Amino acid sequence: MYGNHQGKYLYTCLMEDMTELFNDYDVLYKKELAMSGHNSVSLEIVSQSSQANSVLKERYLQQMMKTGGVSGSKKSELDLYLSEAVVANDLKFDILKWWKFNSERFPVLSRMARDILAVPVSTVASESAFSTGGRVLDDFRSCLTPKIVEALICTQDWLRDPSKPVSVEETLEELEKFEEGFQDPANAMND
């Protein structure tokens, strides 16, 4: 896509950044494990015989992770993940479900995925929320107090709540009755 030379450069930069991010997460993950005083096996609630098998299996997997398998070269969790086959591009594929099922195999990477995939694709919602104040305050309404502005914004949210629809006709009738009670006392005496 970027050509041979530029593509290799971008790939190298991406891998360096990914490795650095992984190492940061790995340090945090190991600190969490050390502080909790538990490993993943001790947290499992299983029968006595299956617990022994789980301990052996966990130790075996830890040894395989340290040595990188039979070859003896040490591979990180990131290296193991990147060496796996690519999942086919399918419309039904759910990346969050994949990470949920593979979180035991890739505990550090699954935490990275959880944090990275939680970032909103768009900032429209947050920008819209912060710009509401600008729509309430303008040159003609600049003397509103902060409490009045807050009341206006809250009222706007309440009126737009789909679980509590507002009938404009009923509301207008209620307001007219309310206004009748607050007519000018001088005019009310003359009537």
Phi, psi and omega in degrees: 000319181256004184092164186295309184292308180296321180298316179296320179297312180296321178298316179297316179297317180297316181293322177297315180293319180295318179294319179296316178296317178300315180298321177298314178295323181297317178298315179297320180296317179293325176295318179298317179296318181294320181289325181284335179074014181232147168256173186297333181288320183291343179276344182286140176252102183221170178291167185300316184288319180288335177293321178296319178296321179295321179296314179297317180297317179298315179297319179298314180296322177296319179295319178296321179293320181293317185269346181079021178099207185290328186293337178093350178275135185282127178241139177279168177301323178296316179298318179297318179297314182290337180276352179286160178292149180284137178286139181298145180283106184232142180295334181274355182292129180245107185297323180293322178292321179300314180293326178296315181289332183256013183292333177286324178289322183233073185296320182286314180295327179292326175292321176298313181299319179301316181288319184285317181288346178278350180289127181295142180291327182236151178257012184301315183298314181290321178295322179296319180297319182283337181270358178301319179302323178293330178281335179278317180264126173219191183299329183274342182241025185286349181265011177290141177282160179302325179293321179292318178299315178299318179297320179295317180292318178296317179299319178300316179296318181294320180293329181271001181292116183291340181283345179229080182295146181251128175266115184296319182299311180298319181295319179296320178298317179297319180294321179296318178295321180296317180294326179299326179288341181250025179295159180301125183301326179295318180289325181293327180287325181287335183284000000 
